[in-house]
Amino acid sequence: MKSGKDIRILIVDDVSENIQVAMNILKEESYSFSFATNGEEAIALVTKNSFDLILLDIMMPKISGFDVCNAIKKMDHAKDIPIVFLTAKSDADSISKGFSLGGVDYIVKPFHADELIARVKTHVELSLSRQAIQKRADEFENKAHYQAIRLAEEIESSQVELIFILMEIMESTSDETGKHIKRVAEMCQLMASYVPFLNEEDMKTLFLASPMHDIGKIAIPKEILHKPGKLSPEEMTIMRTHAQKGYDLLKKSKRRLSTAAAIIAREHHEKWDGTGYPRGLKGEEIHIYGRIVGLVDVFDALTHKRQYKDAWPIDDAITYITEHSGSHFDPSLVAILTDHLAEFVAIIHQ
């Protein structure tokens, strides 16, 4: 804790003799002093310097002590400096106003030397104690914040591990390879990087949560999931339940990645014009994560061989997607895909 010369006191009075008297009385405590003879000078000093206490006269020309106090209390770095009014104004209204503006004490001139010494010493000690307590509190808060970050990272690592386990499950239950899942994750991250209102956290979330977009397929009968030909209307109805089933599997978790994955699982088959499933959402009712995964999933599926189809050429896939912009797909996302096609194709060819 500070002591002696480390403690800085600012004395503000338009009468130089009054400043000298206060300094002579307090010099036995070995404080460091600065002084100002008007309000403007006082505000300038406080703006550029740090003080442990301010002794402030009220009756000064141009800017009164009350105005100086008010100005200081608006400064972030100085608002907590204890201000003691040292003045000849002894009426009740002035005293009340001094305290209402944030003064910690009010000493009326003429004063006894012992009184000034005692009050200044008390408020300096109180101020230094508050500073010490605040420092300890800040250190504790920083430590707690660091521990919270570490815990969050550990939780997220556990979620990521679970995601990759689920990816392996998906590979064993679907004709889609793990490479499809990884390509979709990379293309989702890439597309998010070009969406103006998404940030790096969204990019990371999409990369880690998008692999679970079809997790609901683990609840679809294998004879439907692996059927080589076209599905019947009844089988298609069952297949479409995978979106809601995926959401139901993930919705109970309140973790960030699981919540995002639940949204993606349920909404990646919704369509911009409202004709998708399972809820028939339309336009921006569909979460941006669902819109991104929905487009990327179709693009990757079209350009790769499946049991029921051959791979389409890139140009044909893009033609299909642009023709369905505004009906199936979010037009702004289609524009990102076409404007940066080379980057997406590079991922497709990995």
N, C-alpha and C positions, 0 to 999 in steps of 0.2 A: 504494500500500500504506500502511496505517496506520502512524503513528509517534507517539512522545511522548504527549501528553495524549489522543490518540485511542484509545489502548490502555487498556482498563478491566480492572482486576484486583480480584477479590473475595477478601478474606482472612477466613477463618472460624476463630475460636478462642474458647474460653470464658474465656480469660485476656486481659484488655484490654492488659496490658503486652506480651504476646507479639505482639499485633497491631501495637502501636506500634513494636516492634523491627523487625518485617518491613517496615513502611512507611518507617522511617528508613533502612534499608539500601537499599531500592529507589527512594527518592525521587530519586536522582541520574539515574535513567533517565527521569524526568518522566512516569511513568505516572499515570493517574487511578485512585483507590482507592475501594472501598466495603468495608464490613466488617460482620460479623455475629458475635454472641457466643454463638449457639446454633444448633442444627440447624434448628429451625422458621423462625427468621429468615432463615437462609441459603436455604432452599427458597423462601420467599416472595420474596426478592430475585431469585433466578434465574428464578422464574416470570414476573416482571414486567419484567425487564431483560435486556440482552445484555452478556455479558462475554467477554473474550478469554482469560482464564486464571483458575483458582480455586486458591488455596492453602488446603488443608483439613486441620484438626486431626482426629484420630480420637477421642480420649478426651474426650467432652463429655457432659453430663447429658441424660437423656431420649432424645435421638436422636444416635447416634454418627456419626462422619464416614463410616463405611462405609455407613450407612443414607442419609445425605445424598447420597453419591455414587450409590448405587443409584437414588434418586429422580430425580436430575438426568439420569441416563442413560435414563430413561423419557420425558423431555420431548423432543418432536420438535425444538423450536427450540434446545435446549440440549445435546443428547446428544453433540455433537461438541466442546464446550468442553473444552480440556485441563485435567485435574485433577491437581494435584501434592499429595501427602499430605505435610504438615509436622507431624511428631509425635515424641513421646518414645518411642513403642513401636518397639523395635528387633528384636523376635523375628522369626524366619524366617516363621512362620505369618502374622503380621500383614502383613509385606511382600508375601508371596505373595497374600494376600487382596486387598490394595490394588490390585495389578496385575490380578488376575482380575476385579475389579469395573469396570475400565476406566481406572484411574489411569495417567498417562503417566510419572510419576516418584514417588520416595519419598525424602524428605529427613528424616534423623533429627536431632532436637534433642539437644544443642546443635550448631549448624552454624556454619561460617565465613561471613562476609558475602560474600566473593568467590564461594563455592560457590553461595549462594542467587542472587546476581546472575547468574552464568553460566547456571545451570539455567533460571531464569525467562526470561532473554533467549533461550535456545535454543528453549524450547517456545513462546514467543510468536512467534518467527520462523517456526518450523515450522507453527504454526497459521495464521498469515497467509499463508504460501506455499500451504498446502492450500486456503485460501479463494480465493486468486487463481486457482489451477488449476481449482477447481470452477466459478468464475465463467466462466472461458474455456470450460470444457467445456459449461456450460449454454448459453452464447452459441452455440457451435458446434452443439449439439443443436437449439436453436431454429431456427437457420439451416437446418440439414439438414431439420428437420421442415417448415419453410415451403417449401423446394424440393421435398420429397416431395409436399406438398399440390398445388403447382402442376403437377407432373408428372402426378399422378393426375387433376387437372382436365383437363389436355390430353388424356390418354388417354380419359377419359370423353367429352369433346367429340368425339373421333374416333369413338367408339362410337355416339354420338347421331347423328352425320352418316351413319354407315353404316345406322343404323336407318331414317332417313328415305329413304335411297336404296332400301332394301328395301321400304319402304312404297309407293314409286312403282312398283316392280316388281310388287307385289301388285295394285295398281290396274289394271295392264295385263294381268294374267293371270286376273282374277276378275271375276264380275259384281258383287261387292261394291265399293262406291265407297270412296275414301279417307276420306269422311266417316264411314263405318261404323267404320273403323279408329280415327279420332280420337275418335269418340263412345265406343267401347269403352275407349280409354285414359283418357278423362276419368271415365267411370263406375267404372272399376277404382280409380282414385285416390280417388274419392269414397267408395267402399265400404270401402277400406282405412282411411280416416280414422275409420271407426266400429268397426273391429275392435280390441278392447282391447289385444291383444298386438303389434299392428303399430305402427311409428313412422313419422316423416316420411321416413326413408330408404327404408322399404318402399313408402310412397306414391309416392315419386319413381321407385323401381325399377319398380313396376307400370305407372306412366304411360309410361315409356320402353321397357319390355320387352314389354308386352301387344300392341303393334301387330304383333309378329312371331308371334302365336299360330297363324296359318295359313300361315306361310312355306313349309311343306312342300307346299302346293298347286302350287308352281311345278314340281314333279316329277310332277304328275298330268296325264295326256293331256288336251288341250283339248276333245276331243269328249265327254269325260266331265264335265270341269269346267264346260263351257258348255251342257250338254244341257238343253233347256227343260223336258222332262217328268221324270217320276219315274225314278230310276236302277234298273236291274235289280239283282238280288242280286250278280251278278258285278261289275257296275260299282260298287256300293256297297262291296264288299270292297276294290276298288282305291282308291276315294275315301278310305276310312278309313286307308289307309296314310300319308296326309299327316301324321298326328300323329307317327308314328315318323320319317318322312322329315325333318320339321322339326327334330326333336331331333338327328338324325344330322348335319344341316347345321351346327348350332350347338354341338354338344357339345365339339368340340375346343378351343374358346376357354375360357380360365380366367378371363376378365374377368367382373366382377360382373354387368353387364347381359346379356352373352351367356349366362352360366350361368343367370340367371333366365329369359331368353327360351327357352332349351332346355327347361327344366322346364315352362314354360307351354305350349310347342308340343306336348309329349308328353302332358301331363296334363289339358288343358282339355276333353277329351271323356270323361274318367273320370266315373263316377257314384257317388254317395254309397252306394248299395246294392251296388256291386261289379259291376254289369252293363255298365259302360262299356268303352272301348277306349283304347289298345292292350293294356294289361296287366291290366285287371280289378281295379284298386285299389279299396279300400273305405274309406269314412269318412275318418278323419284320416290314413290312408296316403297320401291324395292331398294334395299340397302345397297350402298355403293360397292360393298364387298361382294354381295350377291351378283350385282351387274357385271363386275369385273370377272369373277370366276365363271359366270355363265358364258360370256363371250370367249374367254381364253379356252375353256373346256371344249366348246364347239370347234374352235379353230384347230386345236390339237387333234381332236377326234376325226375331223374331216381329212386332215393331212397324214393320217396314219392308218394302217390296215387293221381292220377288226374282223371278227369271225363272220360278220354279216355284210362286209363291204371291203372294197379295195381302197388304198390311199388315193386321195384326190390330189391333183397338181395344185401347187400354191395359188396360181392364178385363178383356178376354178373355185377354190375355197374362198378367196377374197371376193370374187364376183358374187358368190352366194351370200356372204356376210354383208356386203354393201347393199345388195338387193333387199335384205331384211333389216337394214338400218332404219330405226323408227318404228318397226313392227316387233321384231324379236329382240333387237339389240338397242342399247343406249347409243344414239347417234354420236355423242361426244366421245365415247369410248371407241367406236368404229373409226372415227377420225384419227385418234391416237394410233390405233393399229395400222392404218394405211399410211399415215405420215411417217411412222417409224418402222415400217415393215421389215427392213433389212435386219434390224435388231431382234425382232421376234423370229424371223426365219433362221437366224443364227442359233437360237435356242432350239427351234424345231429340228435342226440338223445335227444337234449334239449327239 
